[in-house]
Amino acid sequence: MKLTLDKNFEYVTDSQQLEEKISDQESSAYKSASPFYYAVEFLVDININELGDRVNIPGEGKLVRYAIKSENAYSVHLFFNQLNIPEGAKIFCYSPNYENVIGAFTRSTVGDIHKLATSEIQGDELIIEYFEPENADFEGEVVLSSIYHAYKSIYKDAYFGHSGTCNVDINCPDAYSYQAEKHSVVRLSNGVSLCSGSLVNNSQTNGIPYLLTAKHCVGSSQYSQWVFYFNYESPFCDGPDGSTSQSISGCQLRAIGDTLDYCLVQMNANPPPSYLPYYAGWSVSGVSPTHTTCIHHPSGDVKKISFDNDSPDIATYETGTYGINSHWKIAEWDVGTTEGGSSGSPLFDQNRKIIGTLTGGDASCSYNYNDFYSCFHLAWEEESDSVHQLKHWLDPDNSGVVNCQSYDPH
């Protein structure tokens, strides 16, 4: 792999290093508890403001451009670990043909975190463009720390439809009664892999953007490197690919499992109304439901839905170091299945309330048995400290609520 930068600037990583990274990553991936790996990370330390191609615009400010080529990548995305820019400054990332453009990222976009993870730019080339207004309060810091080379496509044609054919689109007739709940489910990227997750309500119903996923989806990434994709779905049953344009970058950890497979984060920004966010309800009763439903992104594909018409059992998930009898076991899916990338997706009971998050299992289109979901009610007070329990965050007033209603802010 060769990263070719503007003019005489060049950063080179040989193809052997790329192949070794992919091999190491894929060898650790197994369906029973795995996200969907699609990219590898290369660490860099590039000060865009200093090293980029600079043009002064009289009466307006300066424009700095920096080009990156990651040879043969399906797409490229970035992480800036130092991003402190003045008011009026803007950052764009785009493909050379301008077909893919993301931004503008501004001081208010970055906020107080001063870090930014971008969504993908299709193809193996992209340009970073930084504009800083004349008479800015200070010179901006724009430091690129990670370049992600996607060795699998997450775009149309090569990627769309990658999941098994038994999966059911979220806009098929079977899913018509779940058109509210579908807006709670997102596809998330930690930079190198894809999982699923869900917006969850709290007892105060105040729209805090909490998102629940699986602990094993965290990997070694920083939470500021995560990107959440809303409403990635086919517009109709068995229809074409959907849009990945609605995204939010970055989050902060709130709670994570010790012996359980859950992770609660708070996104760095509230989903705008145009995303149609829906905050799913939940239950900590621990009572076995009569039937269950899962909404998810198998293999990172457009949003799908699966149904089990039977009551699940409490069981021990033998893979990993999870606790005894810590999971809901789906013995057999009646409609749909799950795959890598479905990890972290919510399991809804018959009342449309979340009771678990997907850890893994054996299920596939060819063998649709034995999936395991980490029990939500056990994560409620796994330990006394706030970082190992959901209760502190989802019932901050200690109201004792057992069944929390969903919240639709529209």
Salt bridges, closest charged atoms under 4 A:
GLU10 OE2 - LYS2 NZ 3.63
GLU26 OE2 - LYS152 NZ 3.22
ASP53 OD1 - LYS7 NZ 3.46
GLU87 OE2 - ARG107 NE 3.93
GLU120 OE2 - HIS77 ND1 3.97
ASP124 OD2 - LYS69 NZ 3.09
GLU125 OE2 - LYS69 NZ 3.86
GLU129 OE1 - ARG65 NE 2.96
GLU132 OE2 - LYS62 NZ 3.84
GLU139 OE2 - LYS62 NZ 3.16
ASP169 OD1 - LYS304 NZ 2.48
GLU181 OE1 - ARG352 NH1 3.50
GLU233 OE2 - LYS182 NZ 2.78
ASP261 OD2 - HIS216 ND1 2.79
ASP371 OD1 - LYS31 NZ 3.91
GLU381 OE2 - LYS391 NZ 3.71
GLU383 OE1 - HIS388 ND1 3.53
ASP385 OD2 - HIS388 ND1 2.85
ASP408 OD1 - HIS410 ND1 2.66
